[in-house]
Amino acid sequence: GNMVIPALYDNVGSFSCGAARVMMGEDILFINKQGVRQTTPSYDGASTFYYNYSVVELGDKEGLMNNKFEMAIQPYFYSLSAMGDNGLCAARREGDSKVEYVNAKGDTKIPAMYDYADDFLGGVAVITMNNKQGAINKSGELVIQPTYEYGLLNLGKGLLGYMDKNGKTGILDKKGNIVVSPIYENNYTILNDGLMYVKSKDKWGYINTKGEMVIPQIYCEVRA
């Protein structure tokens, strides 16, 4: 219960990768766990750190800052996703309708060809092409062809939630094989301690990564 960092801030966020976002008036800054503030100027927006990087916004451009508070990519891109677990961010350049993947230096690693692209988790990323969703690996190879009309959700651990035309949800592996048939009524959440909560017939329970019911569906409501 000892005060480690004095109560100086108008708003604070949680720590991630050794840093936390704080606000002093209108200024958005970062501090480390010793309370030392970044010495660079404040930003118009900043994300939580993922894999040691935060997406920062200055004006209408976005860049990337590492957890030593050094700018890895100056605010240049029209949009950037969070850093993925393979060291790549989905990026869109101003005036370009397609999304590419860049590394922490801003170098293109997967060319701009997607209408939408999510960050990498568990070695795969969900992408959209011609209004259909699929998934790619870290080399940019399609591991799940873009044939899904309904939302794919990257759950981590190489698993993806999907929805069929009847609104029921199931789980695919990262090769597109069905792990859990679409029998549940809720959209999946990212894996937490290897379990996901699921709903059918108005009751909630928890399944594991094999689709096995670990905690029976006896609850009226659950939370992460």
N, C-alpha and C positions, 0 to 999 in steps of 0.2 A: 503493500500500500504506500510505499515511498514515492514521492513526486520525482520522477526521473527527468521529465521535460516540463518546464514551467508553463502555467496556463497563460499563454500570450496570444492565442489565436482565436479568430472569430469563427473558424470552422476547421475541422480536421478529418482526415480519412484514416483508414487502417494501414498498418505497415505491410509492405510486400517487397521482397528482394532487398530488405534493409532500408527502405525509404517510405515516407508517407507524404501525401499531398496535404497542404495546409493553406489557409487563407488568412491574410492580414488586410482587413478592409476589402478592397476589390482585387488585391494582388494574389495570384495563385503561385505558390512556391512549394518546394520540397525540403524536407529535413531528413537527416539520418537518425539513427537510434540514440545518438548522443545529443540530439537537439540542434546539431549544426545545420544552418540553412545554406541552400545553394547561393552562390554569389552571382549567378547569371540573372538577367532581367526576368521579371515575372511573365507569365503567359496568359493568353485569353482562355485557354482550356488545357487540361492535361488529364491523362488517364492514369489508372493504377499501373504499377510496374508488372509486366509479365516477362518472364525469362530475362530479367535485368534491364528491360527497356520500357519507357513510357512514351506514348504518342502525345506530343505537345502541339498546341495550336497557337499561331501568331497571325492575327488578321484573318484572312480566309485560306491560309496555307497550313499544312501539317508537316511536322518533322519528327525525329526520334532522338530521345535523350537517354543516356545510359544511367545506371544507378550510382555513378560517381559524379552525376550532374554535368556531364560533358555532352555536347551536341554531336551525335553520331551522324545524323542527317539534318541539315538546316531546314527550317520550314519552307518547303518547296512543292510538295505534292498537294493535289486537290483533296485527297483523302488517303489515310493509311489505316490498316487494321492493326490490332494488337500483334506483338511479336509472337510467332508460332513456335512450337517446340522443335522445329527444324531450322530456326534462325532466319525465317523468311516472314515478310509482311505483305499482305495484299495491298496494292497501291494503284491509285488512279491519278493520272496526270491531267492538268488543266486542259480542257478542250478535247480530251480523249474519252470516248464512250466505253472503252474496254478496260478491264482490270488486269494487271500483271502481278508478279511477285518479285520483290526486291530483297536484298540482304541488308544488314545493318549499316552498310556503306552507301546504300541507295543504288547498287548495281542490279540490273535486271537479271534474274535467274530463271524465271518462267515468263515467256513473252505475253504481252497484252492480247488476250483472246476471249476473255470471259465477260459476260454481262454483269455478273456478280461473283465475288469470291470471298470466302470466309477464311479466318485464320486457321493454321494447322494445329491439330490436336491428335495425339495418338498416331502420328505419321501420315494422316490424310486430311484433306480439306474439302469442304462442300463447295461446288461451283455451279453456276447457272449459264447455260448456253441455249439460245433460241427458246427461252421460257421453260426449259426443262432442266432438272437438277441431276447432278451426278457427283462423283468424287475423284480427286486426283491424289497421287502420291507425291513425295518430295521432289521427284524428278520431273513432275508435270505430266506423267502418264495417267491416262484415264483408267482407274481401277473399278469404277462403277460408271457405266455409260449414262449420259444425261437423258434418261428416259422417264424420270419421275416428275409428275406434274405437281405433286404435293410435297410439303416441306420435309426435306432431309435435315436431321439434326445430329451433329457430331457429338457423341456421348463420351469420347475418349476411349482409351484401351482398344482402339481399332474397331469400335462398334458405332453404328449409326441408327438412330431412330427414323422410322418412315411411316407414312400414312397412306392407306389405300383409298380407293374411290368412295368407299362407304364411311370414311372418317375414322376408321379403326387404325390403331398404331401397333407396329411390330418393330423388330430389330434385325438389321443386316450386319454381317461382318464386313471388313474392308475390301473384300472381293465381290461383294454384292450377294452373297449367299444368305438365305433366311436363317437366322438364329432363333427368333421368336416370331411366330405367325401373328398377323395383325388381329388381335382379339381384345385389345384394351381401349379405353375411352379417353385417355388423357395423352397430351403431348409429353414426351419423355424429358427428363432433366439430365444434366451431365452427371456421370457416375460419381457417387460420394461414398467412400469406403467400400466400393465394390457393389453397392446396392442402388436400386432405383425404385421409386414408388410408382405404383400402377393402380388403375381404377377400372372396375367393371361391376355392373349391377349396383352402382352407387356406393360401393365399398372399396376401401383402399388397403393395399398391402405392399410388400417389398419383394422384388425378384433379384436374383444375382445375374452375372454376365452370361450364364447359360440359359436364362429364362426360367430357372427353377424358383418356385415360390418359397422364400425363406421365412418370411413373416406373413401369416395368413391375412386375407382380406377381411378384416373385421372392424375397420375403423371408418368413422364418418368423415374424418379430416386428418390430413398429415401435413407436415411442413419439413422443409430441408433442415 
